[in-house]
Amino acid sequence: MNKNVSLIGVPSDIGASDRGAAMGPEALRVAGLARTLQNQGFNVKDMGNVDGPINPELPPVDGYRHLQENIIWAKNIQDVIYQELEDGNFPIMMGGDHAMSIGSIAAVTRHCADHNKPVCLLWIDAHADFNTADTSPSGNIHGMPVAVATGYGHPDLLSVGHAIPMIDAKNVYQIAIRSVDKNEKLLVLKSGITVYDMRRIDEIGIRQTMQDVLHQVAEKKAHLHVSFDVDSLDPPIAPGVATTIQGGLTYREAQLCMEMIHDSGLMGSLDIAEINPALDTKNSTAKIAVDLTASLFGRQIFPTHSLYQGE
């Protein structure tokens, strides 16, 4: 695994109607993200924060809240993440609301296109984030990044990427989904992305879910971009999010998910999104995000091969 990790803060809540996610990057810093990864043997450099406009708290216009401001953020994020990938580093984007992933996906897909490498997106989230202006009840762009990445949305958002779509829908995998707007659901079904909602995870388990996804990514020999929204977790263990939805991943399900991603050796970039310290208790949500990130980067109870050789 790439040992050179770059931490990039995105202090923005401009994609949402609730304020507070802009404080997410600092919450992750306070929770010890850099120190945790350094203790695991990684060379960690905190690159500071990406710049962008502050949240003007305006109502939606033509179905989009803060469209031009979100475009500026996405372009600025893309520039920073793309350069880190080109420099051979592993970027971790610390958010910030999930609209930021328009910029990170644009950067990763551009980098992979430049190097003729396939790319897959693993979207770990309570929400499908597949809205457009026609389907969104709120106009919040943090509910639109997967749609934008796969070619649905405002032309100015789509043009942030190197191509339209940025990523083929068949290379998008979603897990932990349990909140999808009525008309958004039709778009998801039409798109052809692969969704493991919580009903499916209940039926087959998180282990089989991750085996299925990671096997497909491995067969494609793809760069895996992981976009982790902390609201994928069950609210009692991650209260510091604006959009809590009951029935999410348990602590152990989330840990196994992260451990299996690490074991696959496929992950090449990471988003950590939607931590809202204004709604948290003693920074507990940032702390659990750091804990799960440690597992993503290889922390284990025991080396798996030493215990399970007989499997």
N, C-alpha and C positions, 0 to 999 in steps of 0.2 A: 504494500500500500504506500502511496505517496506520503513521504514524511514531512513535506513542506506545506504547512497549513497557513492560509491567510484568512483572518477574521475581518469581515466587512460589515459594518453597521449600516442599517437602513432605518433611520429614525423618522418613520413616516406612518401616519394613520390617515393619509389622504384618500385612500381607497375605500374608507369606511365612513359610516355616519357617527359611530361612537369614537370618542377621543381616548387616547391612552397608549395605544400600541407603539406610538413613537418612542416611548420610554423602554421598549423591549430590549434593544441592544445593550443599554446600560445595565438592565436587570441581569442579562446573561453574563456580562462582565463581572458584576458584583457577585453572582453565583459561582464564579470561578471557572468559566469555560476554558480560558487560556491555560490556567494553571493545571487543570485536569488533564488536558491533552499533552501538555509538557511533561507531566508525571508519567504519561504513557509512552514517552519517547519521541514525541513529535516536535519538530521545529515550528513554533507558532509565532506568527507576526500579526499583531493587531494593526490593520491598515487605517483605523479610524472610521469615520462615517462618510457615506456618500452624501453629497449635497442635493437639495431640492427645495421646492416651494413648501411653505407651511400650509396647514389645513385651513382654508378660508371659511369652512363650515357653511357652504352654500347649498341650496337645494338642487336636485337634478335638473339638467337642461337637456331636452330632447332625449331623455332616458338615461343620461350619464351624469353622475356626480363627479365634478372636478376632472373633466376629461383632459383638458390641456395640461393641468398640473400633473396628472398621472402619466401623461406621455413624456413630460420632462423627466420625471423620476425614472421611468423605464429606460429611457435613453442613457441617462447618467449611470444607472446601475449596469446596463449592458457594457458600457465602455470600461468600467472598473473590473467587472467579472471576466470579461473577455481577455483583458490584459493579464490578469492573474493566471488564467488558463494557458495563455500563450507563453508566459514566463515559466511554465512547468509547475505551478503551485496548485494546491487543492483549496478552492475557495469555499468558505462557509459564510453564507449571507445571514446575518442576524437581524430579524425584523422585530417590529414593523408588520403592517398588515400584508395580507397575501397578494395584493395587487403587485407587490414588488417582484413576484415571480414572473411577470411578463418580461421584465428586464433580465432576470437570471436565465430564463429559458431561451430568450433571444441570444444571450451571450454563449451559452453552452451549445446550442444548435449551430450557431455561426462558426464557433471554434471547430466543432466536429465536421461541419461541411468543408472547412478549409483543409482538414486533415483526412478527408475521405473516410470518416468513421461513423457508423450508425449511432444513433442516440435513442435512449428510452427514458421515459419519465415515470417515476413512481410517486404518485400523489397520495399522501397519507393525511386524511382529512375527514371531518364529519360531513363536509359539503362537497358537492361535485364541482362547484365553481365553474359552471358551464352556462351561465346566463349571458344574455345580450340585452340591449335596450328594450327589445320587444318582449322579453320574458321576465326581466328582473322587477320585483315589486318595489325595490328601493333605489335602483340606479347605481348602487355601490359597485365600484370596479373591482373590489377585492372578491366579488362573487363571479368574476368573468375571466380570470387568467387562463384556464384550461381551454375555454372556448376560443379565446384570442390565439393561443398557441396552435390550435388545430384549424384556424382559418375562419372563425365566426366572430363578427364584431365590427366596430367602427373602423373604416379604412385607415385612419391615422394611428390607431392602436395596432392594426395588422402590419402597418409599414415599419414598425419598430424592428421587426425581425429581418433576417437576411433573405427570407423567402416567405411566400404565403402558400400553404401554412408553414409555420416554423418547424412543426413536427408532424409526422404522419399519425393519424388517430390510432392506427393499429399498434403503435409503439407507446401508447399511454395506458398505464395501469393505475387504477384507483383502489384503495382499501380503506375500510372503516367508515364508508359513506352511510349516512343515516338521515340526512336532511336535504331534500331536493325539491325545488319549487315545481309547481304543477306543469307549467309550460317548458321549464328547463328540462324536465324529465324526457320530454319528447325529443329535444335536441340531443340529449345524451344517447338515447336509443338509436337515433338516426346516425350519429357520428361514427359508431363502430369502436369506441374506446372499450377497454375491458374494465368492468367494475366488480369488485368484491365488496358488496354492502355488508352491513352487520348481520343481516339474516344469513347470507351465504357463509360468513365467517363462523357464525353459530353452528351451522350445519356441518362444515368440513374442518373447522379449526384453523387457527392462525398458522400452524405448521404447514398444513397442506396448501393453504393460500400462498404462503411465501415460496414454497417449493415450486408451485405452478408458475408464479410470476418470474422468479429468478431463473428457472429452467428456460423459459422463453427468451429472457434477456440474454442469457449465456449463449443460446443457439444463434442469436443475432450478432454476437460478438460486439455488443454495444456499450458505449459509455452510458452509465446509469446516473441520471440526475435525480436525487431524492429531495422531494419538497414536503417537509414535515410541518403540519399545522398542529399546534398543541391542543386544539379543540377536538382532534381525533381521539383524545383520551377521555375516559369517563370523568365528568365534572368533579366528583369528590377528590380525585387525585390531581386535578389541574383546574382549579377554580379561576385562575387569572386570565380568562378569555372573555371576549365580548359576546360570543355566540355559543353559549354552553348548550349542548344537546345530550340528554340522558342516553345511556346505553352504549357508551363508547368502549374503546379498548381498555382492558384492565392493565394494571402495572406489569404483570408477568406476560400478558400477550404482547404488550409494547416492547418489553425487553427481548422476548424471543424474536420478534420482528426485526429489531435492530441487530441482534446477534447474527441472525441468518443473513442479513444484508452484508454485514462485515465478512462473514465466512465465505460468501460468494466471490469476493474480490472484485466486484463489478462497479461499485460506487466511485464516481469521479468528482462529484460536486454536491453541495447540500444547501438547502434553505431551512431555516428555523423560523416559523412565522406565527404571528398573532398572539404573542405574549403581551398581556395588558396589565402592567403592575398596579394601575389604578384600581383594578378589580381583584387583586391578589391578596393573599394572606402571608405575610412574612416572606415574600419572594419565593413561595413554595413552587410555583409553576415554572419559574426559571430554573430552580434547583432540579426539578425532575427532568426538565429538558436537557440540562447539563449531564445528569445521570444517564439518560438514554443516549446522548451523544457519545458518552464514554463507551457504551456498548457498541455503538456504530463503528467506533474506531478501535475495537478489539479487546476491550476489557472483558475478562471472563472469570467465572468462579474458579474453574480449573481448565487447563487446556483440554478441549473436547476430545482430541484424538487419544489422550492418555487414559481417558475414562471409558470410552465407548468403542474400543478396538473390536469388541466382539459383535457389534451390531451388523 
